[in-house]
């Protein structure tokens, strides 16, 4: 369709035994027929008297692209349906129930523009197309050429599998869907992605494969599949073990029995985890995950649950605590030099540094950004600083706070005052939510 989409029609099957058999009209069940053309043609007399009252007939051209020898098809109970195929001419006649179409010969059809471009093509009226086929697939062709003048997309593709193994091991990757099995849902494979443009539109495809190597339509849709997208901390590197208020599930595609499922929609700027799911724990099978976006999402599989233990314990210590700092907002930020502010925060913990996005033209910014740290020096506070971003000048320091972040095992809401080292007066306040736990798998 104008080099932008592909259309395919299928007669779906209810069991594996039906695959390859023919319907009464001659169509192969479970086989996909690509649509190669759509036309509206005029039928009837060609005299001047009937020129303006001709009936228009909507026609669809499909192709049987299997490449095998095509034998004439004659519906008969004595014919082995698996060993028959249909020639172009016979298929045109067998499939049609429209009287204007059936009474035309090949020469008349060619005269009104119903021609063939490829071997195996055939035409049928739209009314027959709608009644005979049970599923229509629209495949959009995306431009992934980054040097193109038209809109281009960045493509990311990864492969994975739902598998069973020892609980807690890297093979234990089949936890079921979030709606029915919330306790085991996060045992599924997890993929990290970054959305660099606020409101960027994502096109997501999850396609299941056949675990037994068969390539028929039944084997390729044996599982109910779906996925969830979870907002996570801006600096997360390891697998998610539990959902908290700062890790909301933003998108849920409930499992359905399809070979492939899709999602299309805008996503806010930030870091996310995408969790492909089968319906129930223990379901096994391979899958392919593909994401299209305007910018590279850096899609990657997360395999580790936590930082790798050090090889030399005498030189490097292992993390003792995990701390999550959720920077929600600030209020009444002050600046003597600028009337309008573009505030952002930096957060630093034991040498690791991260920052929030800039919130423009406000003294009461809302960042809603969370950060996770694996801490070795539990007595060392976490440092948060607020700056005013300036495009052509050095960013202006607005204030800071030293956060002890002691053990609390539950998220605690804090309102802290920003201070300047040169003065004792406050420079506004921060609204934070802090969670610290000595179980590194608590988050």
Secondary structure, DSSP 4 states (H G I P E B T S, - for coil): -TTTEEEEEE---SSGGGTTPBPTTSPBTT-EEEEEEEEEEEES--SGGGTTSPEEEEEEEEE-TT-SPPPP----TTS-GGG----HHHHHHHH---HHHHT--HHHHHHTT---SSTTEEEEEHHHHHHH--EEEEEEPP---TT-SS---EEEEEEEEEB--STTSTT-B-B--TTT-TTTGGGS-EEEEEE-STTEEEEEEEEE--TTS--STTGGG-SEEEEEEEE--TT--S---S--TTS-EEEEEEEEE-SEEEEEEEE-SEEEEEEEEESSBT--EEEEEEEEESS----EEE--SSPPPPS-TTTSPPP-EEEEEEEEEEES---SS-SS-BEEEEEEETTEEEEPPPB-SBSS-EEEEEEEEEES-TTSPEEEEEEE--SSSPPEEEEEEEE-----SS-EEEEEEEE-TT-SSEEEEEEEEEEEES-TT--
